[in-house]
Amino acid sequence: GSTISSFAASSNPMVLRLSNIESDADMIVLRGGVNDFLAHTPIGIYDSKNDNDFCGALNNSIKYLKENYPNAKLAFITPIYCKNCNVPNNQLFILEDYVKAMMEVCRRNEVKCYDGYHFGICDEITSDIYLKDGLHYSTNGIEAEKLIIASFLSSILN
């Protein structure tokens, strides 16, 4: 999977692929963070500008997108709950730390962000129903979440 940051060199990081977005995009949505957690990416500080840490890559992504796609609506979606996401990675962070960092960086940059971890369909009780492998949505998960995400994106357009 792809990380947001460039910390894990083989991850095809989002922060380095933003120029591939079509120039006439009217909405840009980035969803990520779980692969940064799994790759043991340092979170960094909220105002970081370092592509090698999570907050820095988020800040740089937002800055790039705002500068290069000034007419596009911009949104982020946090990682969802997954099994074993409360086990700390090598940086001693749990997945929820990445969720909180994304929410805060987006707030500071005045970008809408949907908290799929705390307000999504998946949690410790429902993960067997909505996740096919403890990490990725099953067909049931996709079906259950699509209306929530559609509503979030619709709110940004209006």
N, C-alpha and C positions, 0 to 999 in steps of 0.2 A: 504494500500500500504506500501511498504518498504521504509524506509529512508536509506540514506547513513550513517549517524551518529547514535550513540547509545543513543542520547538524549532522544528520546521517547521510553521508555522501551518495549512497546508492538509492536513496528514496525518491528520486525525481521530485524534488520539493516544489510545492505550489509557488513559493515566493520567487522562484526562478522561471516559472512558466506563465506568469501573468501577461506577458507580451503576446502570448498565443491567443488571447481572447479577441474575438472579432471586434473591429473598431467601431461598429455601429450597435454594439450591445446596449440595450436599454435597461437591463437589469443584470447584475452580477452577484451571484450567491456563492460563497465559499463555505464548505462544510468540512471540518477536519479537527484534528487535535489528538485523536486516539493513537494514531501512528507516531506522533511526537512522544506521547506517553510511553508507548511500547519501545521506541528507539532510545529512551532515556535522555531525551532532549532537555537541557537545562531550561527552566522557565524564564529566568532573567528578571529584570525589574520592569515595572509597567511602562516606563518611558524609554526603554532600550531601543536602539537602532541597529542591533546586531542580528543579522540573518541567521546566525548560528544558535540563537536562543529563541524560545517560543514567542515571548512578548515582542522582541525585536522584529522577528519575521512578520508578526501580525501588524505592527506599526508600519513597517516598510511596505507591506502589501496594501494597507489602507491608503498610505500616502501615494503610492504609485497609481492605484486605481482612481483615486480622486483627481489626480493630476492628468491622467491619460484618458479617463472616461468621465469627464465632468458632467455629462448629461445622464449618465447611467445611475439607476438606483442601486445602492450597495447594501448587502446584508450578509451576515454570518450566521452559521448554525453550529452550536457546540456539539461535541461528542455526546452520544447517548450512553445510558447506563449499560455496562457489560459485566459479564461474570469475571471475577478476579480483578475488578478495577479498583478494589480497595486494598490491594497488595501493593506496597510501595515499589517503585522502580529503583534503579541504581542511583538516581538523584534524590531518593527518599520522598518522591512525590507520588500521590495517588491521582487517578484520572480526574477526580473532582477539582484538584488544584489547577489543572489545565483549563477546566471549564470556567472556574472563577477568574483565572487570568484572562481568558478570551472575553468574558463578559465585561471585565473592568477596562481592558484595552479598547474594546468597542465603545463603551460608555465615554471614555476620555476622548475618543476620536469622533464622537457623535454619529456612530454607525449603529443601525439596528442589529440586534443579535437575539436569536431565539435560543433559549436554554432548553435544549432537548434532553439534558441529563436530569434536571429537577422537575421539568414540566412535560416531558415526553410520555410516551405510552409504556416505556419499559422500566422496570425496577426489579428488585430482588424476587418479588413474587411472580411477576409476569414474564420474566426473561425466558423461561422454558417455552412459553407460547409464542413469543415474538422474535426470538433469536434462533437462528439455525445452528450456530456453532458457539454460542456464548458471546459472540462479538458482532456478527453481521445479521441484519434483519432477514427473517424468513419471509415468505410470501405473505403470511398473516401480518407480520410486522409492517411490511411496506403498505399493505392495504389499510391497516389501522392508522398509520402515521400520515398518509398522503393528504387527508383532509385538514389535519392540523397544520402541516407545512403550507398547504395552499392558502389557508386562512391567514397565516403569518405573512406570506408573500403578498397576498391581496391587500393587507393593511398597509404595506409599504407603498404600493402603487397608488393608493387613495390619499 
